[in-house]
């Protein structure tokens, strides 16, 4: 079974500060000191409402991407974050990681190793021995992450 996931990776405190704006935001343990916020359907609705009070987002392919990119434009002014857009179905798929800093995307890579190196070398945190964004499978991978991996 494949999976589809859109999420944000970063440090725990940087992600949790958005809980006031997005009550359904769930911070999940990914690996080492890295945490993952899956963009669930409920979170996408909250982001849409937040977005309505802010300027138009940068253009991206999907609505969830547009909302997440606008949030990242704001959130990455205070913390280094990575946006994940991953899809796998049979022999088809992709894992795109967009590194955000200072309010803008600075690099896109298909390598989770590059993301780990970035957090280790540029942010100074331990990304752990690797991470698996495909832990939960299916089109509802974000919801599965949120339901079963919440870190309180």
C-alpha positions in Angstrom: 0.0 0.0 0.0 1.3 3.5 -0.9 0.9 6.7 1.0 0.3 10.4 0.6 1.6 12.9 3.1 2.1 16.6 3.4 3.8 17.7 6.7 6.1 20.1 8.3 9.3 19.0 10.1 11.1 21.1 12.7 11.9 21.4 16.4 9.3 20.8 19.0 9.0 24.3 20.4 9.0 26.0 17.0 6.1 23.8 15.9 4.1 24.0 19.2 4.0 27.8 19.2 1.4 27.5 16.4 -1.0 25.5 18.6 -2.8 28.7 19.6 -3.5 29.6 15.9 -4.3 26.0 14.9 -5.9 24.0 17.7 -5.9 20.8 15.7 -2.1 20.9 15.1 -0.5 17.7 16.4 3.3 17.5 16.9 4.5 13.9 16.3 7.8 12.3 17.2 9.8 11.7 14.0 13.4 10.9 14.9 15.9 12.2 17.4 15.1 15.9 18.1 12.9 16.2 15.0 9.2 16.5 15.1 6.6 16.3 12.3 3.3 18.1 12.0 1.0 16.2 9.6 -1.3 18.5 7.6 -4.6 16.8 8.3 -7.9 17.8 6.7 -8.9 19.6 9.9 -5.6 21.5 10.1 -6.0 22.5 6.4 -9.4 24.0 7.3 -7.8 26.0 10.2 -5.0 27.1 7.9 -7.5 28.3 5.3 -9.3 30.4 8.0 -6.0 31.8 9.1 -5.0 32.5 5.6 -8.1 34.5 4.9 -6.9 37.1 7.4 -3.4 37.3 5.8 -2.1 38.2 2.3 -2.4 35.8 -0.6 0.0 32.8 -0.4 2.7 32.0 -2.9 1.3 29.8 -5.7 1.7 26.0 -5.3 0.0 23.1 -6.9 -2.5 22.0 -4.3 -4.6 24.0 -1.8 -2.9 22.3 1.1 0.4 23.3 -0.3 -0.7 26.9 -0.7 -1.9 27.1 2.9 1.2 25.4 4.2 3.5 27.6 2.2 1.9 30.8 3.5 2.2 29.5 7.1 5.8 28.5 6.4 6.6 32.0 5.0 5.6 33.3 8.5 6.8 30.5 10.7 10.2 30.2 9.1 11.1 33.8 10.1 11.5 32.4 13.6 12.6 28.8 13.0 14.1 26.6 10.4 11.5 24.2 9.0 11.1 21.7 6.2 7.9 21.1 4.2 7.3 17.5 3.0 5.2 16.6 0.0 5.4 12.8 -0.5 3.5 10.3 -2.5 4.0 6.6 -3.2 1.9 4.2 -5.1 3.5 1.1 -6.6 6.4 2.1 -8.7 5.3 5.8 -8.8 6.1 8.4 -6.2 8.2 11.2 -4.9 9.5 12.7 -1.7 10.1 16.4 -1.9 11.5 18.3 1.0 11.6 22.1 0.9 13.8 23.7 3.4 12.5 27.1 4.7 14.5 29.8 6.5 14.0 33.6 6.9 10.5 33.5 5.4 11.4 31.8 2.1 12.2 28.4 0.6 15.9 28.1 0.3 16.3 24.6 -1.1 14.2 21.6 -2.4 15.6 18.1 -2.3 14.4 14.6 -2.7 16.9 13.4 -0.1 15.9 12.8 3.5 19.7 12.5 4.2 20.1 16.1 3.0 17.3 17.2 5.4 19.0 15.4 8.3 22.4 16.9 7.4 20.7 20.4 7.2 19.2 20.1 10.7 22.5 18.7 12.1 24.9 21.2 10.5 22.8 24.4 10.0 20.3 24.2 12.9 22.5 22.4 15.5 20.0 19.7 16.5 20.3 15.9 16.4 18.1 14.4 13.7 18.6 10.9 15.1 19.5 7.8 13.2 17.2 8.4 10.3 13.5 8.9 9.9 10.7 7.3 8.0 7.9 9.6 6.8 6.2 6.5 5.3 5.5 5.0 8.7 1.8 5.3 8.1 0.4 4.2 4.8 -2.6 5.2 2.7 -4.2 8.4 1.5 -5.0 9.2 5.2 -1.3 9.0 6.3 -1.5 12.5 7.9 -4.6 11.5 9.9 -2.9 8.3 11.0 0.2 10.2 12.1 -2.0 12.7 14.1 -4.1 9.9 15.7 -1.3 7.6 16.8 1.9 9.6 17.2 1.0 12.7 19.1 3.7 13.9 21.5 2.2 15.7 24.5 
